[in-house]
């Protein structure tokens, strides 16, 4: 791909992200063929939309894939109603833990130890990753196109803080989802086993490309129950085992 191809792909995805629209897959020559090209498009989107990066979503790499995407500041909500792009008045969410770094993790030559990384986490919050694609539902994007688009992230709902030690140890969480007076239970399992493992990888990944986790940014590391679809304009309560419960009502952006 040429720089102009990367820019053209980013313009398409940035326009869809800002308008809440969806469209077909990127066609050649704008379709990424390598991880480096997909990540270059992702970074170009960030430059185009002129929004701060409030955090990162990440997962452990594998099968030639990396799982990393920015979470934009204007798409993070913490209280009151939560604005989202709706699809048939539905919202897709992923129940996660958000690790907040009040002081960030400045770049340095010496690698951070696990103890230092954990100490830098100022708080842990119950969270919902807000899910939406910039591709049409039937487009079935290949991984590289999904990566270029930010891996279906449309934002983050940041819920109440929870005890750090208990959160660090939460490889399993019994989830309950309540809406319209009905409750369903889910056996929550973190996809990496250790909810902190993807965070350790992310810090090394960002440092290798000259970036750092900045003060105030948060990191989410994987869903305990995949994607959950819920209704908009109706109160939702989601309980994360003994860690606590978050409550939110979604409405159209």
Secondary structure, DSSP 8 states (H G I E B T S, - for coil): --HHHHHHHHHHHHHHHHHT--B----TTSS--SHHHHHHHHHHHHHHHT--EEEEEEEEEETTEEEEEEEEGGGEE-SS-EEE--BTTEEEEEEEEEEEESS-B---SS---HHHHHHH--EEEEEEEEE--SB-TT----HHHHHHTTTTEEEEEEEEEE-HHHHHT-SEEEEEEEETTEEEEEEEE-TTSSTTHHHHHHHHHHHHTT--B-TTEEEE---SSS-EEEESSS-EEEEETTTEEEEE-EEE-
